[in-house]
Amino acid sequence: MSDLAKRYEYGRRAERRTEVFLLNDFWVMKLSVDLNGAVFLVQPATPSIESMRKQAGSRSFAAVQSLCCTEGAEIEVPRILVERSDRQPHKEFFVSIHVLDRFGVASDYFFSAEEVQNSFKRKSNQNGQDVLVFGITEEKNFSQFQRKHRDRVQMISKSLSEVEFKENQVFLERVLECHGSGPVQQPLIQVSENQWQMRLDQTLFEFERDENEIIHGSKTDPSGQRQLTPFLPTGSFQDFTFDPFNEEWIQRNP
């Protein structure tokens, strides 16, 4: 697997692990997907449809960013999601990190926004964005943040009970600005010089470019495998993206 493909696979693993623990206790919406994980908006689960109707439009959201990295690597969290302009932490923001050591053994860490402020390093990334950076070292192994399921749920529930609704709406706008325009499906990942893959739930799309620049593809899901219509890009292949819902290639906006 290429490094990009590995990042993609690790990101999906982090996404699934975070989603599973959230779904036990909250209403969950997956807002965006990137190589390293996903962002989830969560609300307390209501006991009935009627109670959900009564509370519609007046319930606060928490945001949980799931991320994945290998031991020794660093990952970034946007500062704008962690804290307000006065550096007060957003109570309703959390970071769930899935770390793999060199043997492939996984450890999960869970941070509140305040803990991110106190434990991560501040820096500007290569794009000039203010971020907070996480990385396990010999000096900082962060083992105190390897929390049990009930502790993570209590942290989220407590924040939702304390946050003011108007303040939460401002925070929600920030989250949407950061992630709302991102991809809602997994990216196309290059696994070798002329081969690519895309996963969508239980479906795997695989593509291969031949010597005539024609893209041959297949779709594999629980019902089996079938071939897709071959595609010859009119221009650079990088100028096109694959739409898995309509199973067609679309030219990117110039």
N, C-alpha and C positions, 0 to 999 in steps of 0.2 A: 504494500500500500504506500502511496505517496504521503508526504507529511500533511498535505492538505486533506487527503482522505482520512488520515488518522484523526486530525482535529475534528473533522465532521463526525466521525463515529463516536469519539469521546463526548462531543457536544450533545449528540442525541442521547447518549447514556445519562448524562447529567440531567437533561430535560426530562427523560422518563422517570428517573428516581425522584426528582422534585415534584413532578406532576402526581405521582402515585401517593406521596404522603399528603399533598394538599387535598386531593379528591376525597379523602376519608372524612374531612371535617368542614370543607368550604365549597361554595360555588366557585368554579374556576374558569377563567377565560385565558387562553394562550394568545398573547398579544403579538409576539413576533418570534422569529427563529433566526439565529445566525450560526456561524460555525461553532462557537463555543458553548451554545446553550439556547436559552429562551427567556422571555419575560412573561410572568403570569400575574394577572389581576385577580384578586380573591375577595370574596365577601363571606360572612357567616352563612352557613346553610340554614334555610328556614324550614320549619316542620311541615308546611303545606303551601300549596299554590296561592291560597287566599292570603296568608300572611306575607307572601312575597309581593302580591299585588298592593297590599296596604303600605309596604315599606319602599315600594319602587320610587326612585327619584330622591330618596332621602337617606340612602345607605352609603356608608363610606367604603372605599376600596383600599386594600393593602397591595403593594407590588412586591413580588419576589423574583429576583433575578437569579437564574440558575446558570452556573458556569462550570467549566471543566478544564483541568490542566494536569500535566504530568509533574511529578515531584521535581522541584528545582526550577521550573518555569514560572513566569509571572503572568498574571491576568489583570485587566484593568476594569474599574467601575467608574462610570461618569460621575464627577463631583456634583453636578447639578441634580442628580437623583438622590444623593446621600444627604445633602444639606441645603438650607436656604442661604440667601445672600448674606445673612448675619451669622452664618456658620452654625446655626442651631440645626440639629439633625432632624430629618423627616421621620417621625415616629413610625409611619406606616410603610417604611421601606426596609427590605431584608435581602440578604445575599446568601444563596445556597451554593456551596462549592463542592464539587466532586473531584478528588485528587487521586491519581493513580501513581503508585510507586514503580520502581524499575522492574518489579516482578509482576506487575499488573494487579496488585492488591489495592482495593479501593478504600478510601476514607471520606466521610462526608462531614462538612463543616457548615455551621449556620450562624450568621452575624446579623445583629441589628445595625441600623444606620450609625448609631452612636459608637458601637464597637468597631465598625469600619473606620470611623474617624480616628479612633484611638489606636488601632492596630495596623492599619495599612499605611503605606508611604504615599505622600503627596508628590505629584510631578506633572509636567506637561508632556503629552505624548508627541509622536512625530508629526501629528496633524495640528499641534498647537492647542489641543483640548486639555482642560484641567481634569485630571483623573486621580483616583486612589488605587494603589497597586498592591496586590496580594502575591506573596511567594513564601513557601516554607523554607526555612533555613535551619542550621544547627542551633542558632540562638533562639529562634522562634518556630516552634512546631505547632502552635495553636491548638494543642490537644484539649484545652478547656472549652473549645467551641465545637467539639464533637458531641452534639446534643441528642438526647433521646427524642422520639417522635412527640411525646406528650409535652415536652419542654418547648419545642418549636411551635406547636399548636397554641400553647398558652401565650407565648410571646406575641404571635400575630393577633390572637383574640383580644389580648389586653390593649394592644395599640389601637385596634378598631373601636374599642369601648371608650377610649380617651380622646381620640382625635376629633377636632371640630369639623363639621361638615364643610363649611366654606373653605377652610384651610385645606381640606382634603381635595376639593375641586381644583384648587390651584396646583396642588401636587400632581393630580391626575393629568392636567394639561401638560405639565412638564414631562411626564412619562410618555404621553402620546407624541409630543414633539420629538422626543429622543428615539422612540421606537415605532411609533404608529405608521410611519411611511416605509418601514423596512419590509423585507420579504415575508409573506405569510406562508411560504412553502420552503422546503429545503432547497439549498442551492445545488446546481449541477457541479459535481466534484470530478476532477480529472484524476484517474487512477493509474494511467500510463500515458505514453506520448500521444496515442491516438484513441484512447478509450475514456469514457466518462460514465458516471452513474448518478442517479437521483432516486432517493427513497421518499415515499409518501405513505405514511402509515404502514400497511402490510404489502405495499406495492413497490417493486423495484424496476426502474427503467435503466437499461444499459445501452450505450451507444458506442459505435466504432466507426472511425473514418478510414475509408479505403484509399488506394493510390490515386483514384480519380476525384478525391475530395468529397465523395458521396458519404452521407451519414446514414448508417444502418442501425436500427434500434429494435429492441425487444421490450416487452412488458411482462413481468412475472408477478402473479398474485396468487392467493389461495386456490383459484380456479385453474391455474396452470400458466403456461407461457405462450405468447403469440408475437409475431413479428409486426413492427410498425412500418408505415409507409416510408421508403427511403427519401432522404432530403438532400438536395444540392444547394448549398448557400449561394446567394447572388452577392458575393462580396466576402469579407472576412467572417469566418465562423464565430469569432468573438463578438460580432455585432448582433447575434441572435440569441434568444433565450427560449427554453422549452416550456410550454404550457402543459402540465401533466393532466389537467382536467379535460382539455379539448384535444390532447395528444397531437399538438402541432407546434411548429417552430414559428416564433414571432420576432420580427426585427425590432431591436431596441430603439428607443427614441434618440434622435441625433443630439 
